[in-house]
Amino acid sequence: MYVTSHEFTAGIEAIQATTLLCNEGLGLTIKSIPAGSILFHEGDDAYAVYEIIEGVCRSSMVLSNGRRQIISFGYPSDFVGVSHDCKYHYECEAITDMKVRVFRKNACSARSDTDPDFSDRMLKYMAAEVCGMQEHFMMLGKKSATEKLASFLIAIADRSCTHDGQVIKISLPMSRIDIADFLGLTIETISRTFTKLRKDGIVEFDGSKTVVILEPSILLNVSNPDE
């Protein structure tokens, strides 16, 4: 999940748990995951897919030079652990306390004739992930630091926010180091860019984990200056 916009995920219908439980061999369970716990490690056998019900997680890879690259943040309704070859290709860690729905199948083991609902949902979700990945690559390669951070805040607001009059409040459970590793920036650049947005009157802070978007339309324009 590349903090995927609802533009990509809105067409993915929820499958009722009661229906899934009737699918022989699917092995549906609900599991609580404490903050800081690892759902799975890169290279582990991918026997299950996790659908996030509550909480936020991060998926990351370690590059050949030892640096960490966060590839996505998972929010409710997202899947993590989808695999084409029954191996996990990244590590997934809970940022907050989480509740997940565990499917004891993966894309590599699901069959369209015996698990049509599951297979169809996996196909739609993976298509949405490809769209999100393309937008993420474009952001990393073409946008300035300010445009990247503005895009990130807009994407988070699209997934999880509260409205307070004309302003929008978003919670950022991830650290600034996490945001830097996701956007391909340094933590110093993230701090400077947040300060710039605050001085420009576009955002303000309500504690260390809450950002108030004072000017949503301006932030949107900053994220896509050519549109």
C-alpha positions as a Python dict, from the first residue, in 0.01 Angstrom:
ca = {
    (1, 'M'): (0, 0, 0),
    (2, 'Y'): (163, 317, -117),
    (3, 'V'): (-69, 516, 110),
    (4, 'T'): (-297, 430, -178),
    (5, 'S'): (-568, 679, -259),
    (6, 'H'): (-932, 570, -232),
    (7, 'E'): (-937, 654, -602),
    (8, 'F'): (-763, 320, -650),
    (9, 'T'): (-917, 113, -370),
    (10, 'A'): (-1280, 228, -374),
    (11, 'G'): (-1377, -38, -627),
    (12, 'I'): (-1260, -328, -411),
    (13, 'E'): (-1568, -473, -246),
    (14, 'A'): (-1548, -608, 108),
    (15, 'I'): (-1599, -981, 147),
    (16, 'Q'): (-1811, -1070, 446),
    (17, 'A'): (-1638, -1289, 705),
    (18, 'T'): (-1934, -1525, 715),
    (19, 'T'): (-1891, -1592, 343),
    (20, 'L'): (-1519, -1648, 381),
    (21, 'L'): (-1570, -1892, 666),
    (22, 'C'): (-1777, -2107, 435),
    (23, 'N'): (-1485, -2142, 193),
    (24, 'E'): (-1324, -2472, 281),
    (25, 'G'): (-957, -2439, 369),
    (26, 'L'): (-943, -2060, 381),
    (27, 'G'): (-875, -2066, 756),
    (28, 'L'): (-1001, -1718, 844),
    (29, 'T'): (-900, -1584, 1186),
    (30, 'I'): (-892, -1242, 1357),
    (31, 'K'): (-565, -1157, 1530),
    (32, 'S'): (-448, -868, 1752),
    (33, 'I'): (-95, -739, 1683),
    (34, 'P'): (80, -517, 1944),
    (35, 'A'): (269, -209, 1825),
    (36, 'G'): (630, -291, 1738),
    (37, 'S'): (554, -652, 1647),
    (38, 'I'): (672, -804, 1319),
    (39, 'L'): (394, -959, 1112),
    (40, 'F'): (647, -1130, 886),
    (41, 'H'): (1011, -1102, 776),
    (42, 'E'): (1149, -1066, 427),
    (43, 'G'): (1222, -1414, 292),
    (44, 'D'): (972, -1597, 515),
    (45, 'D'): (732, -1846, 358),
    (46, 'A'): (416, -1654, 268),
    (47, 'Y'): (144, -1882, 395),
    (48, 'A'): (-104, -1605, 476),
    (49, 'V'): (-240, -1268, 366),
    (50, 'Y'): (-339, -1008, 625),
    (51, 'E'): (-623, -760, 586),
    (52, 'I'): (-592, -464, 821),
    (53, 'I'): (-903, -401, 1030),
    (54, 'E'): (-754, -150, 1275),
    (55, 'G'): (-418, 23, 1310),
    (56, 'V'): (-125, 112, 1086),
    (57, 'C'): (183, -83, 973),
    (58, 'R'): (490, -19, 762),
    (59, 'S'): (648, -243, 500),
    (60, 'S'): (1019, -205, 434),
    (61, 'M'): (1320, -356, 261),
    (62, 'V'): (1691, -330, 338),
    (63, 'L'): (1893, -222, 35),
    (64, 'S'): (2230, -369, -61),
    (65, 'N'): (2408, -70, 99),
    (66, 'G'): (2233, -139, 430),
    (67, 'R'): (1989, 151, 406),
    (68, 'R'): (1622, 98, 481),
    (69, 'Q'): (1356, 185, 224),
    (70, 'I'): (996, 198, 341),
    (71, 'I'): (785, 89, 48),
    (72, 'S'): (439, 140, 194),
    (73, 'F'): (220, 213, 494),
    (74, 'G'): (-80, -10, 558),
    (75, 'Y'): (-414, 132, 672),
    (76, 'P'): (-754, -31, 742),
    (77, 'S'): (-894, -217, 437),
    (78, 'D'): (-542, -270, 298),
    (79, 'F'): (-385, -612, 246),
    (80, 'V'): (-25, -693, 337),
    (81, 'G'): (170, -1005, 256),
    (82, 'V'): (32, -1069, -91),
    (83, 'S'): (285, -1288, -274),
    (84, 'H'): (310, -1435, -622),
    (85, 'D'): (564, -1704, -527),
    (86, 'C'): (476, -1783, -164),
    (87, 'K'): (771, -1586, -25),
    (88, 'Y'): (745, -1250, 152),
    (89, 'H'): (959, -994, -29),
    (90, 'Y'): (958, -729, 245),
    (91, 'E'): (926, -698, 623),
    (92, 'C'): (604, -575, 780),
    (93, 'E'): (593, -418, 1127),
    (94, 'A'): (302, -280, 1328),
    (95, 'I'): (343, 93, 1398),
    (96, 'T'): (38, 99, 1623),
    (97, 'D'): (-166, -173, 1791),
    (98, 'M'): (-342, -356, 1511),
    (99, 'K'): (-624, -596, 1445),
    (100, 'V'): (-594, -802, 1128),
    (101, 'R'): (-799, -1061, 944),
    (102, 'V'): (-573, -1353, 854),
    (103, 'F'): (-638, -1552, 537),
    (104, 'R'): (-456, -1884, 537),
    (105, 'K'): (-402, -1854, 165),
    (106, 'N'): (-200, -1633, -64),
    (107, 'A'): (-225, -1525, -426),
    (108, 'C'): (11, -1805, -524),
    (109, 'S'): (-207, -2075, -367),
    (110, 'A'): (-559, -1941, -431),
    (111, 'R'): (-754, -2100, -715),
    (112, 'S'): (-1020, -1916, -911),
    (113, 'D'): (-1240, -2226, -931),
    (114, 'T'): (-1240, -2304, -556),
    (115, 'D'): (-1183, -1954, -409),
    (116, 'P'): (-1349, -1717, -659),
    (117, 'D'): (-1419, -1435, -411),
    (118, 'F'): (-1070, -1443, -266),
    (119, 'S'): (-901, -1467, -607),
    (120, 'D'): (-1110, -1182, -747),
    (121, 'R'): (-1032, -958, -453),
    (122, 'M'): (-662, -1035, -475),
    (123, 'L'): (-663, -947, -845),
    (124, 'K'): (-837, -613, -782),
    (125, 'Y'): (-611, -528, -492),
    (126, 'M'): (-293, -609, -683),
    (127, 'A'): (-414, -394, -973),
    (128, 'A'): (-470, -107, -728),
    (129, 'E'): (-121, -163, -585),
    (130, 'V'): (31, -135, -934),
    (131, 'C'): (-144, 202, -982),
    (132, 'G'): (-21, 318, -643),
    (133, 'M'): (331, 199, -718),
    (134, 'Q'): (336, 393, -1047),
    (135, 'E'): (229, 712, -873),
    (136, 'H'): (484, 656, -598),
    (137, 'F'): (768, 609, -848),
    (138, 'M'): (662, 927, -1029),
    (139, 'M'): (664, 1114, -699),
    (140, 'L'): (1010, 987, -605),
    (141, 'G'): (1160, 1071, -942),
    (142, 'K'): (994, 1395, -1044),
    (143, 'K'): (874, 1592, -742),
    (144, 'S'): (1057, 1833, -515),
    (145, 'A'): (1081, 1775, -140),
    (146, 'T'): (789, 2012, -75),
    (147, 'E'): (576, 1846, -343),
    (148, 'K'): (658, 1501, -203),
    (149, 'L'): (561, 1591, 154),
    (150, 'A'): (245, 1769, 37),
    (151, 'S'): (148, 1461, -167),
    (152, 'F'): (210, 1240, 135),
    (153, 'L'): (-11, 1453, 362),
    (154, 'I'): (-289, 1461, 100),
    (155, 'A'): (-271, 1081, 66),
    (156, 'I'): (-289, 1032, 444),
    (157, 'A'): (-583, 1273, 466),
    (158, 'D'): (-760, 1072, 198),
    (159, 'R'): (-721, 756, 408),
    (160, 'S'): (-772, 882, 763),
    (161, 'C'): (-868, 1231, 878),
    (162, 'T'): (-1115, 1432, 1086),
    (163, 'H'): (-1277, 1759, 981),
    (164, 'D'): (-1286, 2052, 1222),
    (165, 'G'): (-1472, 2330, 1045),
    (166, 'Q'): (-1269, 2431, 739),
    (167, 'V'): (-952, 2254, 851),
    (168, 'I'): (-850, 1888, 835),
    (169, 'K'): (-670, 1699, 1111),
    (170, 'I'): (-458, 1396, 1033),
    (171, 'S'): (-273, 1164, 1268),
    (172, 'L'): (80, 1062, 1173),
    (173, 'P'): (161, 752, 1381),
    (174, 'M'): (482, 699, 1185),
    (175, 'S'): (802, 883, 1280),
    (176, 'R'): (966, 1152, 1070),
    (177, 'I'): (1243, 903, 996),
    (178, 'D'): (975, 670, 856),
    (179, 'I'): (837, 951, 638),
    (180, 'A'): (1189, 1033, 517),
    (181, 'D'): (1260, 670, 429),
    (182, 'F'): (929, 650, 244),
    (183, 'L'): (977, 968, 41),
    (184, 'G'): (1348, 916, -33),
    (185, 'L'): (1453, 1222, 169),
    (186, 'T'): (1660, 1289, 480),
    (187, 'I'): (1502, 1358, 817),
    (188, 'E'): (1659, 1707, 807),
    (189, 'T'): (1481, 1778, 478),
    (190, 'I'): (1152, 1653, 621),
    (191, 'S'): (1190, 1883, 922),
    (192, 'R'): (1276, 2184, 704),
    (193, 'T'): (984, 2116, 472),
    (194, 'F'): (735, 2083, 757),
    (195, 'T'): (868, 2415, 891),
    (196, 'K'): (822, 2579, 550),
    (197, 'L'): (462, 2457, 522),
    (198, 'R'): (394, 2586, 872),
    (199, 'K'): (550, 2927, 806),
    (200, 'D'): (347, 2954, 484),
    (201, 'G'): (29, 2905, 691),
    (202, 'I'): (-64, 2581, 515),
    (203, 'V'): (-31, 2346, 814),
    (204, 'E'): (19, 2363, 1187),
    (205, 'F'): (94, 2103, 1454),
    (206, 'D'): (-128, 1983, 1735),
    (207, 'G'): (120, 1784, 1940),
    (208, 'S'): (393, 1567, 1790),
    (209, 'K'): (166, 1325, 1600),
    (210, 'T'): (-116, 1543, 1465),
    (211, 'V'): (-95, 1775, 1164),
    (212, 'V'): (-370, 2030, 1104),
    (213, 'I'): (-413, 2119, 738),
    (214, 'L'): (-526, 2481, 747),
    (215, 'E'): (-540, 2529, 371),
    (216, 'P'): (-635, 2198, 204),
    (217, 'S'): (-678, 2346, -145),
    (218, 'I'): (-338, 2517, -130),
    (219, 'L'): (-171, 2197, -7),
    (220, 'L'): (-331, 2010, -297),
    (221, 'N'): (-194, 2267, -541),
    (222, 'V'): (152, 2238, -384),
    (223, 'S'): (141, 1861, -432),
    (224, 'N'): (59, 1897, -805),
    (225, 'P'): (179, 2241, -917),
    (226, 'D'): (139, 2162, -1288),
    (227, 'E'): (-230, 2074, -1262),
}
